[in-house]
Structure formats: structure tokens, C-alpha cells
């Protein structure tokens, strides 16, 4: 009984690390896609049009909340 508990308890750090790494791989890909999309807008590179900073903040906020809800749900 103790051995099974050690096996299950020993896997929790691996589980949380894998969830964190998965989320950390998805976020930069989405941010990079958003930056590329905004560079296609005429005037961004010339600095005549301001970029949409709120969209990047929304992506980061959404992913942070999603990541924290996954971790809390497993506890």
C-alpha cells in the first residue's frame, strides 16, 4: 500500500511540470502569430499606426488563467 502511494505521489511533480511546459510552448507560438499578423498591417513598421497591444495582453492573460485553472483542477 505504501509503495503504491509512493508511485502515485512521485508522479505528481512530473504531471505538473509537463502541464507547465505544454502551456509554455503554446503561449509563445500564439504571441508570435499575433506579432506576425500585426506586422502585415500597413503603417506598423513606419510607426504611423499603433499596434494592438491589448490583443497580446489578452492572449497572455487567457493562457495564464487557463494554465492556473488546469493546475488547480488537478489538486
N, CA, C, O and CB atoms as a CASP TS submission, in Angstrom:
PFRMAT TS
TARGET T0000
AUTHOR 0000-0000-0000
METHOD Language model
MODEL 1
PARENT N/A
ATOM      1  N   UNK     1       0.814  -1.182   0.000  1.00  0.00           N
ATOM      2  CA  UNK     1       0.000   0.000   0.000  1.00  0.00           C
ATOM      3  C   UNK     1       0.867   1.259   0.000  1.00  0.00           C
ATOM      4  O   UNK     1       0.568   2.224  -0.703  1.00  0.00           O
ATOM      5  CB  UNK     1      -0.931  -0.009   1.194  1.00  0.00           C
ATOM      6  N   UNK     2       1.929   1.245   0.782  1.00  0.00           N
ATOM      7  CA  UNK     2       2.818   2.399   0.846  1.00  0.00           C
ATOM      8  C   UNK     2       3.553   2.567  -0.485  1.00  0.00           C
ATOM      9  O   UNK     2       3.773   3.688  -0.944  1.00  0.00           O
ATOM     10  CB  UNK     2       3.827   2.247   2.011  1.00  0.00           C
ATOM     11  N   UNK     3       3.927   1.456  -1.092  1.00  0.00           N
ATOM     12  CA  UNK     3       4.646   1.512  -2.368  1.00  0.00           C
ATOM     13  C   UNK     3       3.783   2.147  -3.457  1.00  0.00           C
ATOM     14  O   UNK     3       4.270   2.954  -4.250  1.00  0.00           O
ATOM     15  CB  UNK     3       5.083   0.102  -2.798  1.00  0.00           C
ATOM     16  N   UNK     4       2.518   1.787  -3.493  1.00  0.00           N
ATOM     17  CA  UNK     4       1.606   2.367  -4.491  1.00  0.00           C
ATOM     18  C   UNK     4       1.439   3.866  -4.241  1.00  0.00           C
ATOM     19  O   UNK     4       1.397   4.656  -5.185  1.00  0.00           O
ATOM     20  CB  UNK     4       0.221   1.657  -4.453  1.00  0.00           C
ATOM     21  N   UNK     5       1.345   4.246  -2.992  1.00  0.00           N
ATOM     22  CA  UNK     5       1.251   5.665  -2.655  1.00  0.00           C
ATOM     23  C   UNK     5       2.492   6.434  -3.077  1.00  0.00           C
ATOM     24  O   UNK     5       2.393   7.568  -3.547  1.00  0.00           O
ATOM     25  CB  UNK     5       1.027   5.836  -1.167  1.00  0.00           C
ATOM     26  N   UNK     6       3.660   5.823  -2.912  1.00  0.00           N
ATOM     27  CA  UNK     6       4.900   6.470  -3.351  1.00  0.00           C
ATOM     28  C   UNK     6       4.947   6.611  -4.869  1.00  0.00           C
ATOM     29  O   UNK     6       5.408   7.625  -5.393  1.00  0.00           O
ATOM     30  CB  UNK     6       6.115   5.677  -2.864  1.00  0.00           C
ATOM     31  N   UNK     7       4.468   5.588  -5.569  1.00  0.00           N
ATOM     32  CA  UNK     7       4.450   5.676  -7.026  1.00  0.00           C
ATOM     33  C   UNK     7       3.517   6.789  -7.520  1.00  0.00           C
ATOM     34  O   UNK     7       3.874   7.567  -8.404  1.00  0.00           O
ATOM     35  CB  UNK     7       4.025   4.337  -7.625  1.00  0.00           C
ATOM     36  N   UNK     8       2.352   6.849  -6.949  1.00  0.00           N
ATOM     37  CA  UNK     8       1.388   7.878  -7.359  1.00  0.00           C
ATOM     38  C   UNK     8       1.879   9.261  -6.940  1.00  0.00           C
ATOM     39  O   UNK     8       1.834  10.197  -7.739  1.00  0.00           O
ATOM     40  CB  UNK     8      -0.007   7.598  -6.748  1.00  0.00           C
ATOM     41  N   UNK     9       2.339   9.402  -5.724  1.00  0.00           N
ATOM     42  CA  UNK     9       2.825  10.690  -5.232  1.00  0.00           C
ATOM     43  C   UNK     9       4.074  11.162  -5.959  1.00  0.00           C
ATOM     44  O   UNK     9       4.280  12.363  -6.132  1.00  0.00           O
ATOM     45  CB  UNK     9       3.106  10.603  -3.756  1.00  0.00           C
ATOM     46  N   UNK    10       4.896  10.234  -6.378  1.00  0.00           N
ATOM     47  CA  UNK    10       6.107  10.594  -7.106  1.00  0.00           C
ATOM     48  C   UNK    10       5.839  11.081  -8.518  1.00  0.00           C
ATOM     49  O   UNK    10       6.694  11.723  -9.128  1.00  0.00           O
ATOM     50  CB  UNK    10       7.029   9.425  -7.156  1.00  0.00           C
ATOM     51  N   UNK    11       4.661  10.780  -9.041  1.00  0.00           N
ATOM     52  CA  UNK    11       4.321  11.195 -10.401  1.00  0.00           C
ATOM     53  C   UNK    11       3.702  12.592 -10.469  1.00  0.00           C
ATOM     54  O   UNK    11       3.634  13.178 -11.549  1.00  0.00           O
ATOM     55  CB  UNK    11       3.371  10.198 -11.009  1.00  0.00           C
ATOM     56  N   UNK    12       3.262  13.123  -9.363  1.00  0.00           N
ATOM     57  CA  UNK    12       2.648  14.453  -9.376  1.00  0.00           C
ATOM     58  C   UNK    12       3.598  15.551  -9.861  1.00  0.00           C
ATOM     59  O   UNK    12       3.181  16.380 -10.670  1.00  0.00           O
ATOM     60  CB  UNK    12       2.153  14.795  -7.992  1.00  0.00           C
ATOM     61  N   UNK    13       4.846  15.596  -9.409  1.00  0.00           N
ATOM     62  CA  UNK    13       5.739  16.635  -9.946  1.00  0.00           C
ATOM     63  C   UNK    13       5.916  16.523 -11.460  1.00  0.00           C
ATOM     64  O   UNK    13       5.980  17.539 -12.152  1.00  0.00           O
ATOM     65  CB  UNK    13       7.102  16.554  -9.267  1.00  0.00           C
ATOM     66  N   UNK    14       5.995  15.306 -11.974  1.00  0.00           N
ATOM     67  CA  UNK    14       6.128  15.120 -13.421  1.00  0.00           C
ATOM     68  C   UNK    14       4.880  15.620 -14.144  1.00  0.00           C
ATOM     69  O   UNK    14       4.976  16.219 -15.215  1.00  0.00           O
ATOM     70  CB  UNK    14       6.380  13.636 -13.755  1.00  0.00           C
ATOM     71  N   UNK    15       3.734  15.375 -13.568  1.00  0.00           N
ATOM     72  CA  UNK    15       2.487  15.809 -14.183  1.00  0.00           C
ATOM     73  C   UNK    15       2.397  17.329 -14.247  1.00  0.00           C
ATOM     74  O   UNK    15       2.083  17.889 -15.298  1.00  0.00           O
ATOM     75  CB  UNK    15       1.298  15.247 -13.416  1.00  0.00           C
ATOM     76  N   UNK    16       2.671  18.000 -13.133  1.00  0.00           N
ATOM     77  CA  UNK    16       2.603  19.455 -13.109  1.00  0.00           C
ATOM     78  C   UNK    16       3.669  20.080 -14.011  1.00  0.00           C
ATOM     79  O   UNK    16       3.403  21.088 -14.665  1.00  0.00           O
ATOM     80  CB  UNK    16       2.763  19.964 -11.679  1.00  0.00           C
ATOM     81  N   UNK    17       4.857  19.504 -14.055  1.00  0.00           N
ATOM     82  CA  UNK    17       5.900  20.018 -14.941  1.00  0.00           C
ATOM     83  C   UNK    17       5.495  19.862 -16.403  1.00  0.00           C
ATOM     84  O   UNK    17       5.716  20.769 -17.205  1.00  0.00           O
ATOM     85  CB  UNK    17       7.230  19.296 -14.682  1.00  0.00           C
ATOM     86  N   UNK    18       4.910  18.732 -16.752  1.00  0.00           N
ATOM     87  CA  UNK    18       4.505  18.533 -18.148  1.00  0.00           C
ATOM     88  C   UNK    18       3.393  19.491 -18.542  1.00  0.00           C
ATOM     89  O   UNK    18       3.387  19.989 -19.667  1.00  0.00           O
ATOM     90  CB  UNK    18       4.051  17.090 -18.372  1.00  0.00           C
ATOM     91  N   UNK    19       2.454  19.761 -17.646  1.00  0.00           N
ATOM     92  CA  UNK    19       1.402  20.733 -17.952  1.00  0.00           C
ATOM     93  C   UNK    19       1.974  22.137 -18.116  1.00  0.00           C
ATOM     94  O   UNK    19       1.557  22.881 -19.003  1.00  0.00           O
ATOM     95  CB  UNK    19       0.338  20.729 -16.853  1.00  0.00           C
ATOM     96  N   UNK    20       2.925  22.497 -17.265  1.00  0.00           N
ATOM     97  CA  UNK    20       3.543  23.820 -17.359  1.00  0.00           C
ATOM     98  C   UNK    20       4.331  23.964 -18.648  1.00  0.00           C
ATOM     99  O   UNK    20       4.235  24.988 -19.324  1.00  0.00           O
ATOM    100  CB  UNK    20       4.453  24.073 -16.159  1.00  0.00           C
ATOM    101  N   UNK    21       5.103  22.957 -18.992  1.00  0.00           N
ATOM    102  CA  UNK    21       5.899  23.020 -20.225  1.00  0.00           C
ATOM    103  C   UNK    21       4.991  23.083 -21.442  1.00  0.00           C
ATOM    104  O   UNK    21       5.288  23.804 -22.394  1.00  0.00           O
ATOM    105  CB  UNK    21       6.841  21.804 -20.330  1.00  0.00           C
ATOM    106  N   UNK    22       3.898  22.347 -21.427  1.00  0.00           N
ATOM    107  CA  UNK    22       2.959  22.379 -22.545  1.00  0.00           C
ATOM    108  C   UNK    22       2.391  23.780 -22.722  1.00  0.00           C
ATOM    109  O   UNK    22       2.309  24.280 -23.844  1.00  0.00           O
ATOM    110  CB  UNK    22       1.823  21.366 -22.329  1.00  0.00           C
ATOM    111  N   UNK    23       2.001  24.414 -21.627  1.00  0.00           N
ATOM    112  CA  UNK    23       1.461  25.764 -21.721  1.00  0.00           C
ATOM    113  C   UNK    23       2.534  26.766 -22.141  1.00  0.00           C
ATOM    114  O   UNK    23       2.243  27.725 -22.855  1.00  0.00           O
ATOM    115  CB  UNK    23       0.848  26.179 -20.388  1.00  0.00           C
ATOM    116  N   UNK    24       3.764  26.551 -21.703  1.00  0.00           N
ATOM    117  CA  UNK    24       4.830  27.472 -22.066  1.00  0.00           C
ATOM    118  C   UNK    24       5.247  27.325 -23.525  1.00  0.00           C
ATOM    119  O   UNK    24       5.893  28.222 -24.068  1.00  0.00           O
ATOM    120  CB  UNK    24       6.024  27.256 -21.168  1.00  0.00           C
ATOM    121  N   UNK    25       4.898  26.230 -24.161  1.00  0.00           N
ATOM    122  CA  UNK    25       5.177  26.074 -25.584  1.00  0.00           C
ATOM    123  C   UNK    25       4.069  26.668 -26.439  1.00  0.00           C
ATOM    124  O   UNK    25       4.325  27.117 -27.556  1.00  0.00           O
ATOM    125  CB  UNK    25       5.365  24.605 -25.925  1.00  0.00           C
ATOM    126  N   UNK    26       2.845  26.676 -25.933  1.00  0.00           N
ATOM    127  CA  UNK    26       1.708  27.180 -26.698  1.00  0.00           C
ATOM    128  C   UNK    26       1.689  28.705 -26.699  1.00  0.00           C
ATOM    129  O   UNK    26       1.409  29.310 -27.735  1.00  0.00           O
ATOM    130  CB  UNK    26       0.393  26.635 -26.127  1.00  0.00           C
ATOM    131  N   UNK    27       1.972  29.328 -25.589  1.00  0.00           N
ATOM    132  CA  UNK    27       1.894  30.786 -25.474  1.00  0.00           C
ATOM    133  C   UNK    27       2.820  31.513 -26.445  1.00  0.00           C
ATOM    134  O   UNK    27       2.351  32.402 -27.155  1.00  0.00           O
ATOM    135  CB  UNK    27       2.223  31.203 -24.065  1.00  0.00           C
ATOM    136  N   UNK    28       4.109  31.183 -26.514  1.00  0.00           N
ATOM    137  CA  UNK    28       4.959  31.917 -27.464  1.00  0.00           C
ATOM    138  C   UNK    28       4.532  31.727 -28.918  1.00  0.00           C
ATOM    139  O   UNK    28       4.674  32.643 -29.729  1.00  0.00           O
ATOM    140  CB  UNK    28       6.399  31.479 -27.306  1.00  0.00           C
ATOM    141  N   UNK    29       4.018  30.564 -29.250  1.00  0.00           N
ATOM    142  CA  UNK    29       3.562  30.332 -30.627  1.00  0.00           C
ATOM    143  C   UNK    29       2.387  31.252 -30.960  1.00  0.00           C
ATOM    144  O   UNK    29       2.322  31.810 -32.055  1.00  0.00           O
ATOM    145  CB  UNK    29       3.155  28.847 -30.825  1.00  0.00           C
ATOM    146  N   UNK    30       1.473  31.406 -30.026  1.00  0.00           N
ATOM    147  CA  UNK    30       0.331  32.297 -30.265  1.00  0.00           C
ATOM    148  C   UNK    30       0.765  33.761 -30.322  1.00  0.00           C
ATOM    149  O   UNK    30       0.270  34.523 -31.152  1.00  0.00           O
ATOM    150  CB  UNK    30      -0.726  32.111 -29.171  1.00  0.00           C
ATOM    151  N   UNK    31       1.685  34.157 -29.445  1.00  0.00           N
ATOM    152  CA  UNK    31       2.171  35.533 -29.470  1.00  0.00           C
ATOM    153  C   UNK    31       2.929  35.826 -30.762  1.00  0.00           C
ATOM    154  O   UNK    31       2.787  36.911 -31.328  1.00  0.00           O
ATOM    155  CB  UNK    31       3.070  35.802 -28.260  1.00  0.00           C
ATOM    156  N   UNK    32       3.717  34.889 -31.226  1.00  0.00           N
ATOM    157  CA  UNK    32       4.449  35.072 -32.470  1.00  0.00           C
ATOM    158  C   UNK    32       3.493  35.207 -33.649  1.00  0.00           C
ATOM    159  O   UNK    32       3.713  36.028 -34.540  1.00  0.00           O
ATOM    160  CB  UNK    32       5.410  33.908 -32.699  1.00  0.00           C
ATOM    161  N   UNK    33       2.440  34.408 -33.655  1.00  0.00           N
ATOM    162  CA  UNK    33       1.436  34.502 -34.709  1.00  0.00           C
ATOM    163  C   UNK    33       0.755  35.875 -34.692  1.00  0.00           C
ATOM    164  O   UNK    33       0.489  36.455 -35.745  1.00  0.00           O
ATOM    165  CB  UNK    33       0.389  33.384 -34.550  1.00  0.00           C
ATOM    166  N   UNK    34       0.478  36.387 -33.494  1.00  0.00           N
ATOM    167  CA  UNK    34      -0.162  37.700 -33.366  1.00  0.00           C
ATOM    168  C   UNK    34       0.774  38.817 -33.827  1.00  0.00           C
ATOM    169  O   UNK    34       0.335  39.752 -34.497  1.00  0.00           O
ATOM    170  CB  UNK    34      -0.596  37.944 -31.913  1.00  0.00           C
ATOM    171  N   UNK    35       2.055  38.731 -33.475  1.00  0.00           N
ATOM    172  CA  UNK    35       3.021  39.747 -33.891  1.00  0.00           C
ATOM    173  C   UNK    35       3.161  39.741 -35.414  1.00  0.00           C
ATOM    174  O   UNK    35       3.203  40.801 -36.039  1.00  0.00           O
ATOM    175  CB  UNK    35       4.397  39.503 -33.217  1.00  0.00           C
ATOM    176  N   UNK    36       3.231  38.573 -35.999  1.00  0.00           N
ATOM    177  CA  UNK    36       3.319  38.487 -37.457  1.00  0.00           C
ATOM    178  C   UNK    36       2.078  39.067 -38.125  1.00  0.00           C
ATOM    179  O   UNK    36       2.164  39.731 -39.158  1.00  0.00           O
ATOM    180  CB  UNK    36       3.514  37.035 -37.892  1.00  0.00           C
ATOM    181  N   UNK    37       0.920  38.805 -37.517  1.00  0.00           N
ATOM    182  CA  UNK    37      -0.321  39.360 -38.070  1.00  0.00           C
ATOM    183  C   UNK    37      -0.292  40.876 -38.025  1.00  0.00           C
ATOM    184  O   UNK    37      -0.708  41.538 -38.977  1.00  0.00           O
ATOM    185  CB  UNK    37      -1.543  38.833 -37.302  1.00  0.00           C
ATOM    186  N   UNK    38       0.191  41.422 -36.937  1.00  0.00           N
ATOM    187  CA  UNK    38       0.211  42.880 -36.810  1.00  0.00           C
ATOM    188  C   UNK    38       1.254  43.523 -37.719  1.00  0.00           C
ATOM    189  O   UNK    38       1.058  44.657 -38.156  1.00  0.00           O
ATOM    190  CB  UNK    38       0.479  43.273 -35.367  1.00  0.00           C
ATOM    191  N   UNK    39       2.339  42.845 -38.013  1.00  0.00           N
ATOM    192  CA  UNK    39       3.334  43.407 -38.922  1.00  0.00           C
ATOM    193  C   UNK    39       2.814  43.475 -40.355  1.00  0.00           C
ATOM    194  O   UNK    39       3.335  44.241 -41.166  1.00  0.00           O
ATOM    195  CB  UNK    39       4.614  42.584 -38.874  1.00  0.00           C
ATOM    196  N   UNK    40       1.800  42.687 -40.673  1.00  0.00           N
ATOM    197  CA  UNK    40       1.202  42.752 -42.005  1.00  0.00           C
ATOM    198  C   UNK    40       0.299  43.975 -42.181  1.00  0.00           C
ATOM    199  O   UNK    40      -0.058  44.320 -43.308  1.00  0.00           O
ATOM    200  CB  UNK    40       0.408  41.487 -42.275  1.00  0.00           C
ATOM    201  N   UNK    41      -0.070  44.625 -41.091  1.00  0.00           N
ATOM    202  CA  UNK    41      -0.919  45.816 -41.160  1.00  0.00           C
ATOM    203  C   UNK    41      -0.080  46.973 -41.688  1.00  0.00           C
ATOM    204  O   UNK    41       0.987  47.264 -41.147  1.00  0.00           O
ATOM    205  CB  UNK    41      -1.536  46.162 -39.760  1.00  0.00           C
ATOM    206  N   UNK    42      -0.556  47.634 -42.744  1.00  0.00           N
ATOM    207  CA  UNK    42       0.219  48.757 -43.286  1.00  0.00           C
ATOM    208  C   UNK    42       0.358  49.888 -42.256  1.00  0.00           C
ATOM    209  O   UNK    42      -0.615  50.270 -41.607  1.00  0.00           O
ATOM    210  CB  UNK    42      -0.445  49.292 -44.570  1.00  0.00           C
ATOM    211  N   UNK    43       1.565  50.408 -42.120  1.00  0.00           N
ATOM    212  CA  UNK    43       1.818  51.527 -41.219  1.00  0.00           C
ATOM    213  C   UNK    43       2.437  51.133 -39.891  1.00  0.00           C
ATOM    214  O   UNK    43       2.900  52.000 -39.149  1.00  0.00           O
ATOM    215  CB  UNK    43       0.554  52.244 -40.964  1.00  0.00           C
ATOM    216  N   UNK    44       2.457  49.861 -39.579  1.00  0.00           N
ATOM    217  CA  UNK    44       3.041  49.426 -38.296  1.00  0.00           C
ATOM    218  C   UNK    44       4.557  49.624 -38.327  1.00  0.00           C
ATOM    219  O   UNK    44       5.132  50.157 -37.378  1.00  0.00           O
ATOM    220  CB  UNK    44       2.694  47.928 -38.003  1.00  0.00           C
ATOM    221  N   UNK    45       5.194  49.206 -39.393  1.00  0.00           N
ATOM    222  CA  UNK    45       6.646  49.310 -39.466  1.00  0.00           C
ATOM    223  C   UNK    45       7.072  50.775 -39.595  1.00  0.00           C
ATOM    224  O   UNK    45       8.129  51.155 -39.091  1.00  0.00           O
ATOM    225  CB  UNK    45       7.186  48.486 -40.653  1.00  0.00           C
ATOM    226  N   UNK    46       6.262  51.599 -40.262  1.00  0.00           N
ATOM    227  CA  UNK    46       6.574  53.023 -40.410  1.00  0.00           C
ATOM    228  C   UNK    46       6.245  53.829 -39.163  1.00  0.00           C
ATOM    229  O   UNK    46       6.560  55.016 -39.083  1.00  0.00           O
ATOM    230  CB  UNK    46       5.825  53.594 -41.589  1.00  0.00           C
ATOM    231  N   UNK    47       5.619  53.192 -38.204  1.00  0.00           N
ATOM    232  CA  UNK    47       5.193  53.806 -36.938  1.00  0.00           C
ATOM    233  C   UNK    47       4.157  54.913 -37.133  1.00  0.00           C
ATOM    234  O   UNK    47       4.091  55.862 -36.352  1.00  0.00           O
ATOM    235  CB  UNK    47       6.397  54.369 -36.210  1.00  0.00           C
ATOM    236  N   UNK    48       3.359  54.777 -38.177  1.00  0.00           N
ATOM    237  CA  UNK    48       2.254  55.720 -38.365  1.00  0.00           C
ATOM    238  C   UNK    48       0.971  55.189 -37.745  1.00  0.00           C
ATOM    239  O   UNK    48       0.038  55.948 -37.482  1.00  0.00           O
ATOM    240  CB  UNK    48       2.037  56.003 -39.855  1.00  0.00           C
ATOM    241  N   UNK    49       0.927  53.874 -37.511  1.00  0.00           N
ATOM    242  CA  UNK    49      -0.228  53.230 -36.876  1.00  0.00           C
ATOM    243  C   UNK    49       0.272  52.515 -35.629  1.00  0.00           C
ATOM    244  O   UNK    49       1.305  51.845 -35.661  1.00  0.00           O
ATOM    245  CB  UNK    49      -0.951  52.226 -37.859  1.00  0.00           C
ATOM    246  N   UNK    50      -0.461  52.660 -34.536  1.00  0.00           N
ATOM    247  CA  UNK    50      -0.065  51.984 -33.294  1.00  0.00           C
ATOM    248  C   UNK    50      -0.494  50.519 -33.342  1.00  0.00           C
ATOM    249  O   UNK    50      -1.574  50.204 -33.841  1.00  0.00           O
ATOM    250  CB  UNK    50      -0.688  52.691 -32.057  1.00  0.00           C
ATOM    251  N   UNK    51       0.348  49.626 -32.826  1.00  0.00           N
ATOM    252  CA  UNK    51      -0.032  48.223 -32.766  1.00  0.00           C
ATOM    253  C   UNK    51      -1.135  47.987 -31.739  1.00  0.00           C
ATOM    254  O   UNK    51      -1.372  48.816 -30.860  1.00  0.00           O
ATOM    255  CB  UNK    51       1.181  47.364 -32.436  1.00  0.00           C
ATOM    256  N   UNK    52      -1.789  46.869 -31.863  1.00  0.00           N
ATOM    257  CA  UNK    52      -2.862  46.493 -30.940  1.00  0.00           C
ATOM    258  C   UNK    52      -2.242  45.741 -29.759  1.00  0.00           C
ATOM    259  O   UNK    52      -2.149  44.514 -29.770  1.00  0.00           O
ATOM    260  CB  UNK    52      -3.952  45.614 -31.660  1.00  0.00           C
ATOM    261  N   UNK    53      -1.825  46.486 -28.755  1.00  0.00           N
ATOM    262  CA  UNK    53      -1.188  45.872 -27.590  1.00  0.00           C
ATOM    263  C   UNK    53      -2.181  45.040 -26.784  1.00  0.00           C
ATOM    264  O   UNK    53      -1.805  44.041 -26.170  1.00  0.00           O
ATOM    265  CB  UNK    53      -0.565  46.947 -26.700  1.00  0.00           C
ATOM    266  N   UNK    54      -3.422  45.442 -26.786  1.00  0.00           N
ATOM    267  CA  UNK    54      -4.432  44.766 -25.972  1.00  0.00           C
ATOM    268  C   UNK    54      -4.603  43.309 -26.395  1.00  0.00           C
ATOM    269  O   UNK    54      -4.850  42.452 -25.547  1.00  0.00           O
ATOM    270  CB  UNK    54      -5.771  45.499 -26.070  1.00  0.00           C
ATOM    271  N   UNK    55      -4.477  43.016 -27.677  1.00  0.00           N
ATOM    272  CA  UNK    55      -4.629  41.640 -28.160  1.00  0.00           C
ATOM    273  C   UNK    55      -3.541  40.744 -27.570  1.00  0.00           C
ATOM    274  O   UNK    55      -3.821  39.617 -27.162  1.00  0.00           O
ATOM    275  CB  UNK    55      -4.578  41.598 -29.703  1.00  0.00           C
ATOM    276  N   UNK    56      -2.301  41.239 -27.524  1.00  0.00           N
ATOM    277  CA  UNK    56      -1.206  40.458 -26.946  1.00  0.00           C
ATOM    278  C   UNK    56      -1.407  40.259 -25.447  1.00  0.00           C
ATOM    279  O   UNK    56      -1.132  39.180 -24.922  1.00  0.00           O
ATOM    280  CB  UNK    56       0.140  41.148 -27.209  1.00  0.00           C
ATOM    281  N   UNK    57      -1.881  41.280 -24.766  1.00  0.00           N
ATOM    282  CA  UNK    57      -2.151  41.162 -23.329  1.00  0.00           C
ATOM    283  C   UNK    57      -3.282  40.164 -23.089  1.00  0.00           C
ATOM    284  O   UNK    57      -3.229  39.380 -22.141  1.00  0.00           O
ATOM    285  CB  UNK    57      -2.513  42.543 -22.722  1.00  0.00           C
ATOM    286  N   UNK    58      -4.299  40.192 -23.940  1.00  0.00           N
ATOM    287  CA  UNK    58      -5.408  39.241 -23.809  1.00  0.00           C
ATOM    288  C   UNK    58      -4.937  37.802 -23.992  1.00  0.00           C
ATOM    289  O   UNK    58      -5.379  36.909 -23.268  1.00  0.00           O
ATOM    290  CB  UNK    58      -6.504  39.561 -24.825  1.00  0.00           C
ATOM    291  N   UNK    59      -4.050  37.572 -24.949  1.00  0.00           N
ATOM    292  CA  UNK    59      -3.525  36.222 -25.172  1.00  0.00           C
ATOM    293  C   UNK    59      -2.770  35.747 -23.934  1.00  0.00           C
ATOM    294  O   UNK    59      -2.968  34.621 -23.479  1.00  0.00           O
ATOM    295  CB  UNK    59      -2.598  36.189 -26.417  1.00  0.00           C
ATOM    296  N   UNK    60      -1.902  36.607 -23.385  1.00  0.00           N
ATOM    297  CA  UNK    60      -1.129  36.229 -22.188  1.00  0.00           C
ATOM    298  C   UNK    60      -2.029  35.986 -20.986  1.00  0.00           C
ATOM    299  O   UNK    60      -1.825  35.034 -20.233  1.00  0.00           O
ATOM    300  CB  UNK    60      -0.107  37.315 -21.851  1.00  0.00           C
ATOM    301  N   UNK    61      -3.020  36.843 -20.807  1.00  0.00           N
ATOM    302  CA  UNK    61      -3.922  36.707 -19.663  1.00  0.00           C
ATOM    303  C   UNK    61      -4.748  35.441 -19.769  1.00  0.00           C
ATOM    304  O   UNK    61      -4.914  34.718 -18.787  1.00  0.00           O
ATOM    305  CB  UNK    61      -4.839  37.921 -19.556  1.00  0.00           C
ATOM    306  N   UNK    62      -5.266  35.173 -20.955  1.00  0.00           N
ATOM    307  CA  UNK    62      -6.092  33.980 -21.149  1.00  0.00           C
ATOM    308  C   UNK    62      -5.284  32.717 -20.876  1.00  0.00           C
ATOM    309  O   UNK    62      -5.756  31.816 -20.182  1.00  0.00           O
ATOM    310  CB  UNK    62      -6.664  33.945 -22.577  1.00  0.00           C
ATOM    311  N   UNK    63      -4.071  32.646 -21.416  1.00  0.00           N
ATOM    312  CA  UNK    63      -3.234  31.464 -21.208  1.00  0.00           C
ATOM    313  C   UNK    63      -2.836  31.313 -19.742  1.00  0.00           C
ATOM    314  O   UNK    63      -2.777  30.190 -19.240  1.00  0.00           O
ATOM    315  CB  UNK    63      -1.984  31.542 -22.082  1.00  0.00           C
ATOM    316  N   UNK    64      -2.565  32.404 -19.053  1.00  0.00           N
ATOM    317  CA  UNK    64      -2.198  32.326 -17.640  1.00  0.00           C
ATOM    318  C   UNK    64      -3.368  31.802 -16.806  1.00  0.00           C
ATOM    319  O   UNK    64      -3.181  30.979 -15.910  1.00  0.00           O
ATOM    320  CB  UNK    64      -1.752  33.707 -17.123  1.00  0.00           C
ATOM    321  N   UNK    65      -4.562  32.283 -17.106  1.00  0.00           N
ATOM    322  CA  UNK    65      -5.733  31.815 -16.367  1.00  0.00           C
ATOM    323  C   UNK    65      -6.041  30.367 -16.702  1.00  0.00           C
ATOM    324  O   UNK    65      -6.431  29.593 -15.828  1.00  0.00           O
ATOM    325  CB  UNK    65      -6.947  32.694 -16.671  1.00  0.00           C
ATOM    326  N   UNK    66      -5.870  29.998 -17.955  1.00  0.00           N
ATOM    327  CA  UNK    66      -6.127  28.615 -18.352  1.00  0.00           C
ATOM    328  C   UNK    66      -5.128  27.674 -17.687  1.00  0.00           C
ATOM    329  O   UNK    66      -5.498  26.591 -17.233  1.00  0.00           O
ATOM    330  CB  UNK    66      -6.060  28.470 -19.885  1.00  0.00           C
ATOM    331  N   UNK    67      -3.873  28.082 -17.630  1.00  0.00           N
ATOM    332  CA  UNK    67      -2.846  27.258 -17.009  1.00  0.00           C
ATOM    333  C   UNK    67      -3.093  27.110 -15.510  1.00  0.00           C
ATOM    334  O   UNK    67      -2.920  26.022 -14.960  1.00  0.00           O
ATOM    335  CB  UNK    67      -1.462  27.857 -17.259  1.00  0.00           C
ATOM    336  N   UNK    68      -3.491  28.182 -14.850  1.00  0.00           N
ATOM    337  CA  UNK    68      -3.728  28.095 -13.411  1.00  0.00           C
ATOM    338  C   UNK    68      -4.978  27.265 -13.108  1.00  0.00           C
ATOM    339  O   UNK    68      -5.040  26.597 -12.076  1.00  0.00           O
ATOM    340  CB  UNK    68      -3.868  29.500 -12.809  1.00  0.00           C
ATOM    341  N   UNK    69      -5.957  27.302 -13.986  1.00  0.00           N
ATOM    342  CA  UNK    69      -7.166  26.507 -13.738  1.00  0.00           C
ATOM    343  C   UNK    69      -6.885  25.019 -13.932  1.00  0.00           C
ATOM    344  O   UNK    69      -7.489  24.192 -13.250  1.00  0.00           O
ATOM    345  CB  UNK    69      -8.309  26.957 -14.670  1.00  0.00           C
ATOM    346  N   UNK    70      -5.982  24.661 -14.848  1.00  0.00           N
ATOM    347  CA  UNK    70      -5.629  23.251 -15.019  1.00  0.00           C
ATOM    348  C   UNK    70      -4.911  22.723 -13.790  1.00  0.00           C
ATOM    349  O   UNK    70      -5.175  21.610 -13.334  1.00  0.00           O
ATOM    350  CB  UNK    70      -4.754  23.060 -16.264  1.00  0.00           C
ATOM    351  N   UNK    71      -3.998  23.530 -13.254  1.00  0.00           N
ATOM    352  CA  UNK    71      -3.253  23.094 -12.066  1.00  0.00           C
ATOM    353  C   UNK    71      -4.151  22.976 -10.847  1.00  0.00           C
ATOM    354  O   UNK    71      -4.007  22.044 -10.057  1.00  0.00           O
ATOM    355  CB  UNK    71      -2.117  24.060 -11.772  1.00  0.00           C
ATOM    356  N   UNK    72      -5.079  23.918 -10.687  1.00  0.00           N
ATOM    357  CA  UNK    72      -5.972  23.890  -9.533  1.00  0.00           C
ATOM    358  C   UNK    72      -6.964  22.736  -9.639  1.00  0.00           C
ATOM    359  O   UNK    72      -7.361  22.155  -8.628  1.00  0.00           O
ATOM    360  CB  UNK    72      -6.720  25.219  -9.405  1.00  0.00           C
ATOM    361  N   UNK    73      -7.356  22.414 -10.849  1.00  0.00           N
ATOM    362  CA  UNK    73      -8.310  21.316 -11.036  1.00  0.00           C
ATOM    363  C   UNK    73      -7.731  19.960 -10.702  1.00  0.00           C
ATOM    364  O   UNK    73      -8.464  19.045 -10.326  1.00  0.00           O
ATOM    365  CB  UNK    73      -8.803  21.303 -12.446  1.00  0.00           C
ATOM    366  N   UNK    74      -6.431  19.823 -10.834  1.00  0.00           N
ATOM    367  CA  UNK    74      -5.795  18.548 -10.539  1.00  0.00           C
ATOM    368  C   UNK    74      -5.563  18.338  -9.052  1.00  0.00           C
ATOM    369  O   UNK    74      -5.438  17.202  -8.595  1.00  0.00           O
ATOM    370  CB  UNK    74      -4.491  18.448 -11.271  1.00  0.00           C
ATOM    371  N   UNK    75      -5.504  19.426  -8.298  1.00  0.00           N
ATOM    372  CA  UNK    75      -5.278  19.285  -6.864  1.00  0.00           C
ATOM    373  C   UNK    75      -6.536  18.735  -6.236  1.00  0.00           C
ATOM    374  O   UNK    75      -6.582  18.531  -5.023  1.00  0.00           O
ATOM    375  CB  UNK    75      -4.878  20.636  -6.214  1.00  0.00           C
TER
END
